[in-house]
């Protein structure tokens, strides 16, 4: 082989190697107020995948169900007894597509946040109780969980009866045994404008105190962000009963909305519990790319993760927002599953060993983790080359 042909072959092989590298792209630098970059630990993900052999006697049908056999995704996360606990949505095989199976919530715990031991049966599910009209047959979906200073766990989740999605709330002292309290807006003075209309995805405000992440108050009240077609707000005095924020026309007030031409052009769906920082209130959210008028650098319909910063004194006021995602589908397990356009759907964020562990759903099929070390901040996921 002559020298010229050898050089051409080397260049070809180098180009092929670069094209297959998942980190190839444009460096994505984050502002000082943002969290990240989040790094996917090597050789770990996905941390939770479907299992066919775990059976559960369903109280509604009376049958033994392989409750986590089809998909395990969209996780909440918190700490208990020095361990990370992930509460993940699990779908059985009773239906044919997303939203047409029954979802239940499984329990997994870890000493290091990377390797998990799972319960064989779900810890939260539709039953013959006061919430069955809201939760059956669709199930209990997409949990977010946070804890009070005195150890009460509060979980917000989607009640899905295959007609209307509603935000429900439940509480627990051990993450295993739960008390359901029903739809969060059922006692609101403005309940008529929201309680029987499609609404989901709640991110309660938390803070880190003495090294522990806990539920916080904003201006004397508990505060949450919620919604998927815009980011809305709600307040509470007791964590159970919530009042949506409305404008002077008694209409729901969106603080941010989808943006044409951006990665979040279709949806701005609230992610894990928001965090009160020295810069303000930081909300991590899920952006869906609109197939016709989104950011053409990303797949049509893909879910990526964004961040928005709100004023700590006025939690309705936006003071910063990322124009590109900090986390996007890049790995094979984030682009293969029941959502083939690619999904990183963030719902669990927990402060552990001075780092932030972010748990997310992958293509609506599995659970993965990415870690942000504030002492060694790096770039966000690189952007696709133009």
VEXDREN-2710 file (C-alpha; in Angstrom, 1 decimal):
% VEXDREN-2710
k/r/px/py/pz
1/UNK/0.0/0.0/0.0
2/UNK/1.5/3.3/-1.0
3/UNK/1.8/6.2/1.4
4/UNK/-0.9/8.3/-0.2
5/UNK/-3.5/5.5/0.1
6/UNK/-2.5/4.8/3.7
7/UNK/-3.0/8.5/4.6
8/UNK/-6.4/8.5/3.0
9/UNK/-7.4/5.3/4.9
10/UNK/-6.2/6.8/8.2
11/UNK/-8.3/10.0/7.6
12/UNK/-11.3/7.9/6.7
13/UNK/-11.0/5.8/9.9
14/UNK/-10.5/8.8/12.0
15/UNK/-13.6/10.5/10.6
16/UNK/-15.7/7.3/11.1
17/UNK/-14.6/7.1/14.7
18/UNK/-15.5/10.8/15.3
19/UNK/-18.9/10.3/13.7
20/UNK/-19.7/7.4/16.1
21/UNK/-18.7/9.3/19.2
22/UNK/-21.8/10.3/21.2
23/UNK/-20.2/13.4/22.7
24/UNK/-19.5/14.9/19.2
25/UNK/-21.0/18.4/18.9
26/UNK/-20.8/22.0/19.9
27/UNK/-19.8/22.9/23.5
28/UNK/-22.7/24.1/25.5
29/UNK/-21.6/26.5/28.3
30/UNK/-24.0/27.1/31.1
31/UNK/-24.6/30.4/33.0
32/UNK/-23.6/30.7/36.6
33/UNK/-27.1/30.3/37.9
34/UNK/-27.7/27.0/36.2
35/UNK/-27.1/23.4/37.5
36/UNK/-24.7/21.3/35.5
37/UNK/-23.2/19.9/33.5
38/UNK/-24.7/16.6/34.5
39/UNK/-22.4/13.6/33.7
40/UNK/-23.7/10.1/32.9
41/UNK/-21.5/7.7/35.0
42/UNK/-19.8/5.2/32.7
43/UNK/-21.1/1.7/32.6
44/UNK/-24.0/2.3/34.9
45/UNK/-27.1/3.3/32.9
46/UNK/-29.8/2.4/32.6
47/UNK/-30.2/1.8/36.4
48/UNK/-33.7/0.4/36.2
49/UNK/-35.2/-1.6/33.4
50/UNK/-38.4/-3.7/33.0
51/UNK/-38.7/-7.1/34.6
52/UNK/-41.0/-9.9/33.5
53/UNK/-40.9/-12.1/36.6
54/UNK/-42.2/-9.8/39.3
55/UNK/-45.9/-10.5/39.9
56/UNK/-48.5/-8.5/41.8
57/UNK/-52.0/-9.4/42.7
58/UNK/-54.0/-6.5/41.3
59/UNK/-56.8/-5.5/43.8
60/UNK/-58.9/-4.1/40.9
61/UNK/-58.9/-7.1/38.6
62/UNK/-58.0/-9.8/41.1
63/UNK/-55.4/-11.1/38.7
64/UNK/-51.7/-11.7/39.1
65/UNK/-50.1/-9.0/36.9
66/UNK/-46.5/-8.6/35.7
67/UNK/-46.7/-5.0/36.8
68/UNK/-43.3/-3.8/35.6
69/UNK/-42.9/-5.9/32.5
70/UNK/-43.4/-3.4/29.7
71/UNK/-41.7/-0.2/30.8
72/UNK/-40.1/1.4/33.9
73/UNK/-39.6/5.1/33.6
74/UNK/-40.3/8.7/34.8
75/UNK/-38.8/8.4/38.4
76/UNK/-39.0/10.5/41.5
77/UNK/-36.1/10.5/44.0
78/UNK/-35.4/11.4/47.6
79/UNK/-33.3/10.3/50.6
80/UNK/-34.2/7.9/53.4
81/UNK/-31.9/6.6/56.1
82/UNK/-28.8/7.8/54.1
83/UNK/-29.9/6.0/50.9
84/UNK/-31.3/7.3/47.7
85/UNK/-34.8/6.0/47.0
86/UNK/-36.2/6.1/43.5
87/UNK/-40.0/5.8/43.0
88/UNK/-40.5/4.9/39.3
89/UNK/-43.5/4.5/37.1
90/UNK/-44.0/1.0/35.8
91/UNK/-46.4/-0.2/33.1
92/UNK/-47.7/-3.7/32.6
93/UNK/-48.6/-5.3/29.2
94/UNK/-52.4/-4.9/29.5
95/UNK/-52.6/-2.2/26.7
96/UNK/-51.1/-1.5/23.3
97/UNK/-49.5/1.9/23.7
98/UNK/-48.5/4.8/26.0
99/UNK/-51.4/5.8/28.2
100/UNK/-53.4/2.6/27.5
101/UNK/-51.7/0.3/29.9
102/UNK/-52.0/0.5/33.7
103/UNK/-49.2/2.3/35.6
104/UNK/-48.1/1.7/39.2
105/UNK/-45.2/3.1/41.2
106/UNK/-42.3/0.9/42.2
107/UNK/-39.6/1.3/44.9
108/UNK/-35.8/1.0/44.5
109/UNK/-33.1/2.0/46.9
110/UNK/-29.4/2.5/46.7
111/UNK/-26.4/3.2/48.9
112/UNK/-24.5/5.0/46.1
113/UNK/-27.2/6.2/43.8
114/UNK/-26.0/3.9/41.0
115/UNK/-26.8/0.3/41.9
116/UNK/-30.4/-0.4/43.1
117/UNK/-32.3/-3.0/45.1
118/UNK/-35.9/-3.2/44.0
119/UNK/-39.1/-4.2/45.8
120/UNK/-40.9/-7.0/44.1
121/UNK/-44.3/-5.4/44.4
122/UNK/-45.4/-1.8/43.8
123/UNK/-45.8/0.6/46.7
124/UNK/-48.4/2.8/45.1
125/UNK/-51.2/1.8/42.7
126/UNK/-54.9/2.1/41.9
127/UNK/-57.0/0.2/44.4
128/UNK/-60.6/-0.1/45.6
129/UNK/-60.4/3.1/47.5
130/UNK/-61.7/6.7/47.4
131/UNK/-59.5/7.5/44.4
132/UNK/-60.4/4.7/42.1
133/UNK/-62.6/6.8/39.9
134/UNK/-59.6/9.1/39.2
135/UNK/-56.9/6.3/38.9
136/UNK/-58.5/3.3/37.2
137/UNK/-57.8/1.9/34.7
138/UNK/-55.0/4.2/33.7
139/UNK/-53.1/4.1/37.0
140/UNK/-50.8/6.3/39.0
141/UNK/-48.2/8.0/36.9
142/UNK/-45.1/10.2/36.9
143/UNK/-44.4/10.9/40.6
144/UNK/-42.4/13.7/42.1
145/UNK/-41.4/13.5/45.7
146/UNK/-39.9/15.8/48.4
147/UNK/-39.6/15.7/52.2
148/UNK/-40.4/18.2/55.0
149/UNK/-37.9/19.1/57.7
150/UNK/-39.7/16.7/60.1
151/UNK/-39.6/13.7/57.7
152/UNK/-43.0/13.7/56.0
153/UNK/-42.7/12.6/52.4
154/UNK/-45.0/14.4/50.0
155/UNK/-45.6/12.8/46.6
156/UNK/-47.4/14.5/43.7
157/UNK/-48.4/12.2/40.8
158/UNK/-50.8/12.0/37.9
159/UNK/-54.1/10.3/38.5
160/UNK/-55.1/8.8/35.1
161/UNK/-58.5/7.2/34.5
162/UNK/-58.0/7.4/30.7
163/UNK/-60.4/10.3/30.5
164/UNK/-58.9/13.2/32.5
165/UNK/-55.4/13.5/34.0
166/UNK/-55.3/15.2/37.4
167/UNK/-52.6/16.0/39.9
168/UNK/-53.0/14.0/43.0
169/UNK/-51.1/14.1/46.3
170/UNK/-50.1/11.5/48.9
171/UNK/-48.0/11.5/52.0
172/UNK/-45.9/8.9/53.8
173/UNK/-43.4/8.6/56.7
174/UNK/-41.4/5.7/55.1
175/UNK/-42.0/5.8/51.3
176/UNK/-43.6/2.4/51.5
177/UNK/-47.0/3.1/53.1
178/UNK/-49.0/6.0/51.6
179/UNK/-52.1/8.0/52.4
180/UNK/-53.9/9.3/49.3
181/UNK/-55.4/12.7/49.7
182/UNK/-56.9/13.1/46.2
183/UNK/-56.8/15.8/43.6
184/UNK/-54.8/18.8/44.8
185/UNK/-57.2/21.4/43.6
186/UNK/-60.4/19.9/44.8
187/UNK/-60.9/22.4/47.7
188/UNK/-59.5/25.5/45.8
189/UNK/-61.7/28.6/45.6
190/UNK/-61.0/28.5/41.9
191/UNK/-61.5/24.7/41.6
192/UNK/-64.1/25.1/38.9
193/UNK/-61.5/26.3/36.3
194/UNK/-59.1/23.4/36.8
195/UNK/-60.1/20.4/38.9
196/UNK/-61.9/18.5/36.1
197/UNK/-59.6/19.6/33.3
198/UNK/-56.4/18.0/32.2
199/UNK/-53.5/19.0/34.5
200/UNK/-50.3/17.3/35.6
201/UNK/-46.6/17.6/36.5
202/UNK/-46.0/19.3/39.9
203/UNK/-42.6/20.6/41.1
204/UNK/-42.7/21.8/44.7
205/UNK/-40.0/24.3/45.9
206/UNK/-37.2/22.8/48.0
207/UNK/-34.0/24.1/49.6
208/UNK/-30.8/22.6/51.0
209/UNK/-30.5/23.2/54.8
210/UNK/-27.6/21.7/56.8
211/UNK/-26.8/19.5/53.9
212/UNK/-30.3/18.2/53.5
213/UNK/-32.8/19.0/50.7
214/UNK/-36.3/19.7/52.2
215/UNK/-39.5/21.4/51.3
216/UNK/-39.3/25.2/51.6
217/UNK/-41.8/28.1/51.9
218/UNK/-41.9/31.1/49.6
219/UNK/-43.3/34.3/51.2
220/UNK/-44.8/32.2/54.0
221/UNK/-46.5/29.6/51.8
222/UNK/-45.6/26.3/50.2
223/UNK/-45.1/26.9/46.5
224/UNK/-45.2/24.7/43.4
225/UNK/-44.8/25.0/39.7
226/UNK/-47.0/22.7/37.6
227/UNK/-48.2/22.1/34.0
228/UNK/-47.0/20.9/30.7
229/UNK/-48.4/23.4/28.1
230/UNK/-46.9/26.2/30.2
231/UNK/-45.4/26.6/33.6
232/UNK/-48.1/27.6/36.2
233/UNK/-48.1/28.1/39.9
234/UNK/-50.0/27.1/43.1
235/UNK/-49.7/27.8/46.8
236/UNK/-50.7/25.9/49.9
237/UNK/-50.7/26.2/53.7
238/UNK/-50.8/22.5/54.4
239/UNK/-49.2/20.7/51.4
240/UNK/-52.5/18.9/50.6
241/UNK/-54.9/21.6/49.4
242/UNK/-53.5/23.9/46.7
243/UNK/-54.8/27.1/45.1
244/UNK/-53.8/27.8/41.5
245/UNK/-52.3/31.2/40.7
246/UNK/-54.7/33.2/38.5
247/UNK/-54.7/36.6/36.8
248/UNK/-57.2/39.4/37.3
249/UNK/-59.5/37.7/34.9
250/UNK/-59.5/34.5/37.0
251/UNK/-57.6/32.7/34.3
252/UNK/-54.6/30.5/34.9
253/UNK/-51.4/32.5/34.6
254/UNK/-48.5/30.9/32.7
255/UNK/-45.0/32.2/33.7
256/UNK/-43.3/30.6/30.7
257/UNK/-44.7/29.0/27.6
258/UNK/-43.5/27.0/24.6
259/UNK/-41.3/29.1/22.2
260/UNK/-41.4/28.7/18.5
261/UNK/-38.0/27.7/17.1
262/UNK/-36.7/26.3/20.3
263/UNK/-36.2/22.9/21.9
264/UNK/-39.3/23.6/24.1
265/UNK/-41.5/24.7/21.3
266/UNK/-44.3/22.1/22.0
267/UNK/-44.3/21.6/25.8
268/UNK/-42.7/23.1/28.9
269/UNK/-43.4/20.4/31.4
270/UNK/-42.3/20.8/35.0
271/UNK/-39.6/18.4/36.1
272/UNK/-38.3/17.5/39.6
273/UNK/-38.8/19.6/42.7
274/UNK/-37.5/23.1/42.2
275/UNK/-34.6/24.3/44.2
276/UNK/-34.1/27.6/46.1
277/UNK/-30.5/28.8/45.4
278/UNK/-28.5/31.9/46.0
279/UNK/-29.5/33.1/42.5
280/UNK/-33.3/32.4/42.9
281/UNK/-35.7/29.5/42.4
282/UNK/-34.3/27.1/39.9
283/UNK/-36.8/24.9/38.0
284/UNK/-35.6/22.1/35.7
285/UNK/-38.2/21.2/33.1
286/UNK/-38.9/19.0/30.1
287/UNK/-39.1/20.6/26.7
288/UNK/-40.7/18.9/23.7
289/UNK/-39.6/19.9/20.3
290/UNK/-42.5/20.7/17.9
291/UNK/-42.3/18.7/14.7
292/UNK/-43.1/21.7/12.4
293/UNK/-41.8/24.8/14.2
294/UNK/-39.2/23.6/16.7
295/UNK/-35.4/23.7/16.8
296/UNK/-34.4/21.8/13.7
297/UNK/-31.1/20.7/15.3
298/UNK/-33.1/18.2/17.4
299/UNK/-35.3/15.3/16.3
300/UNK/-39.0/16.1/15.7
301/UNK/-40.9/15.5/18.9
302/UNK/-37.9/14.8/21.0
303/UNK/-37.9/15.6/24.8
304/UNK/-34.9/17.4/26.2
305/UNK/-34.3/19.2/29.5
306/UNK/-34.2/22.9/30.2
307/UNK/-33.8/25.2/33.1
308/UNK/-35.5/28.5/34.1
309/UNK/-34.7/30.8/37.1
310/UNK/-37.4/32.6/39.0
311/UNK/-37.0/35.5/41.4
312/UNK/-36.9/34.2/45.0
313/UNK/-39.2/37.1/46.2
314/UNK/-41.5/36.9/43.3
315/UNK/-41.7/33.3/42.1
316/UNK/-43.8/34.3/39.1
317/UNK/-41.0/36.5/37.7
318/UNK/-38.5/34.9/35.2
319/UNK/-34.9/36.2/35.5
320/UNK/-33.1/33.6/33.4
321/UNK/-33.9/30.8/30.9
322/UNK/-31.8/28.5/28.9
323/UNK/-32.2/28.7/25.1
324/UNK/-30.9/25.2/24.5
325/UNK/-31.2/22.0/26.6
326/UNK/-28.6/21.0/29.2
327/UNK/-29.5/17.4/28.8
328/UNK/-30.7/15.8/25.6
329/UNK/-31.1/12.2/24.2
330/UNK/-27.6/11.1/23.2
331/UNK/-27.2/7.5/24.3
332/UNK/-28.8/4.5/22.7
333/UNK/-31.0/3.7/25.7
334/UNK/-32.3/7.3/25.5
335/UNK/-33.4/6.9/21.8
336/UNK/-34.7/3.4/21.7
337/UNK/-37.9/2.2/23.5
338/UNK/-41.6/3.0/23.2
339/UNK/-40.8/6.7/22.4
340/UNK/-38.5/6.4/19.4
341/UNK/-38.0/10.2/18.8
342/UNK/-35.7/10.2/21.9
343/UNK/-36.5/11.2/25.5
344/UNK/-34.7/12.3/28.6
345/UNK/-37.6/13.0/30.9
346/UNK/-36.4/14.4/34.2
347/UNK/-38.4/14.0/37.4
348/UNK/-36.1/13.0/40.3
349/UNK/-33.4/15.4/41.7
350/UNK/-31.8/14.6/45.0
351/UNK/-28.8/16.2/46.9
352/UNK/-26.5/13.4/48.0
353/UNK/-22.9/13.4/49.1
354/UNK/-22.5/17.1/48.1
355/UNK/-23.7/16.3/44.5
356/UNK/-26.9/16.4/42.6
357/UNK/-28.2/13.1/41.3
358/UNK/-30.8/13.6/38.5
359/UNK/-33.0/10.6/37.6
360/UNK/-34.9/10.6/34.3
361/UNK/-36.9/8.4/32.0
362/UNK/-35.3/7.2/28.8
363/UNK/-37.6/6.9/25.7
364/UNK/-40.5/6.2/28.1
365/UNK/-38.9/2.8/28.8
366/UNK/-36.1/2.8/31.3
367/UNK/-34.5/4.9/34.1
368/UNK/-31.1/6.5/34.0
369/UNK/-29.0/8.8/36.3
370/UNK/-26.7/11.8/35.6
371/UNK/-24.7/13.6/38.3
372/UNK/-23.7/17.2/38.8
373/UNK/-20.8/18.0/41.1
374/UNK/-20.9/21.7/42.0
375/UNK/-17.2/21.6/43.0
376/UNK/-16.3/20.7/39.4
377/UNK/-18.9/22.2/37.1
378/UNK/-18.6/21.3/33.5
379/UNK/-20.5/21.9/30.2
380/UNK/-23.9/20.8/29.4
381/UNK/-24.6/18.1/26.8
382/UNK/-23.0/19.3/23.6
383/UNK/-25.3/20.7/20.9
384/UNK/-25.7/18.9/17.6
385/UNK/-23.4/20.2/14.8
386/UNK/-25.1/22.4/12.4
END
